[in-house]
Amino acid sequence: SDPSGPMKLASSLLAARVAAERGGDASAAGDCLSQAPPGRDLLTTPEPRFHVLGAKSYGRASSFLLAIGHKQVQGVVALLAEALLPKPSM
């Protein structure tokens, strides 16, 4: 498993901000409305079935939106369903 845990999301957020700043669009770097929700893989941690969601997943970044939190919860519920629900037999 990846030892970075929640650091994957923080790294992704930082990379998006740096890319926007380097692209000459400083306003987009701080625009929380232009962000895409993180993928499910960015929400996993080394601890099985433990995920950091919501504003805490963004650390000190102030760009968290409740809509992003809802997407995070949907992604993690899907991950847990895949891992814990029995596979249908064919």
C-alpha positions as CSV (number, residue, x, y, z in Angstrom):
1,S,0.0,0.0,0.0
2,D,1.0,3.6,-0.5
3,P,2.5,5.1,2.7
4,S,1.5,8.6,1.8
5,G,-2.1,8.3,2.8
6,P,-3.9,11.7,2.9
7,M,-0.8,13.3,1.4
8,K,-1.9,12.1,-2.0
9,L,-4.8,14.5,-2.0
10,A,-2.7,17.4,-0.6
11,S,-0.1,16.8,-3.3
12,S,-2.8,16.8,-6.0
13,L,-4.3,20.0,-4.7
14,L,-0.9,21.7,-4.6
15,A,0.0,20.5,-8.1
16,A,-3.3,21.9,-9.5
17,R,-2.6,25.2,-7.9
18,V,1.0,25.4,-9.1
19,A,-0.1,24.5,-12.6
20,A,-2.7,27.2,-12.6
21,E,-0.2,29.8,-11.4
22,R,2.4,28.8,-14.0
23,G,-0.2,28.9,-16.7
24,G,-0.6,32.6,-15.9
25,D,-4.0,32.3,-14.4
26,A,-3.4,33.3,-10.8
27,S,-7.2,33.8,-10.2
28,A,-7.9,30.2,-11.2
29,A,-5.2,29.0,-8.7
30,G,-7.4,30.2,-5.9
31,D,-10.8,29.6,-7.4
32,C,-12.5,26.9,-5.5
33,L,-15.4,26.7,-8.0
34,S,-13.0,25.5,-10.8
35,Q,-11.8,22.5,-8.9
36,A,-12.7,18.9,-9.8
37,P,-13.6,16.4,-7.0
38,P,-10.7,14.2,-6.1
39,G,-10.6,10.7,-7.5
40,R,-11.3,7.7,-5.2
41,D,-7.7,6.7,-5.2
42,L,-6.7,10.1,-3.6
43,L,-8.9,9.4,-0.6
44,T,-7.4,6.0,0.4
45,T,-4.9,5.7,3.2
46,P,-2.6,2.8,4.3
47,E,-5.2,1.9,6.9
48,P,-7.8,-0.5,5.4
49,R,-11.2,1.1,5.1
50,F,-10.1,4.4,6.7
51,H,-10.6,7.6,4.7
52,V,-10.2,11.2,5.6
53,L,-13.1,13.2,4.1
54,G,-14.5,16.6,4.2
55,A,-12.8,19.8,5.1
56,K,-10.1,17.8,7.1
57,S,-9.0,16.2,3.8
58,Y,-8.0,19.6,2.6
59,G,-5.9,20.4,5.6
60,R,-5.4,24.2,5.8
61,A,-6.6,24.9,2.3
62,S,-9.6,27.1,2.3
63,S,-10.9,25.9,-1.1
64,F,-13.1,23.1,0.3
65,L,-16.7,23.1,-0.9
66,L,-19.5,21.0,0.6
67,A,-20.3,19.7,-2.9
68,I,-16.8,18.3,-3.0
69,G,-17.4,16.6,0.3
70,H,-20.5,15.0,-1.1
71,K,-18.5,13.7,-4.0
72,Q,-15.9,12.4,-1.6
73,V,-18.5,10.5,0.4
74,Q,-20.1,9.0,-2.8
75,G,-16.6,7.8,-3.9
76,V,-15.8,6.2,-0.6
77,V,-19.2,4.5,-0.3
78,A,-18.6,3.1,-3.8
79,L,-15.1,1.9,-2.7
80,L,-16.5,0.3,0.4
81,A,-19.4,-1.3,-1.5
82,E,-16.9,-2.9,-3.9
83,A,-14.8,-4.2,-1.1
84,L,-17.5,-5.4,1.3
85,L,-20.5,-6.4,-0.6
86,P,-20.6,-10.0,-2.0
87,K,-20.2,-10.2,-5.8
88,P,-23.3,-11.5,-7.6
89,S,-22.9,-15.0,-8.9
90,M,-23.5,-15.6,-12.5
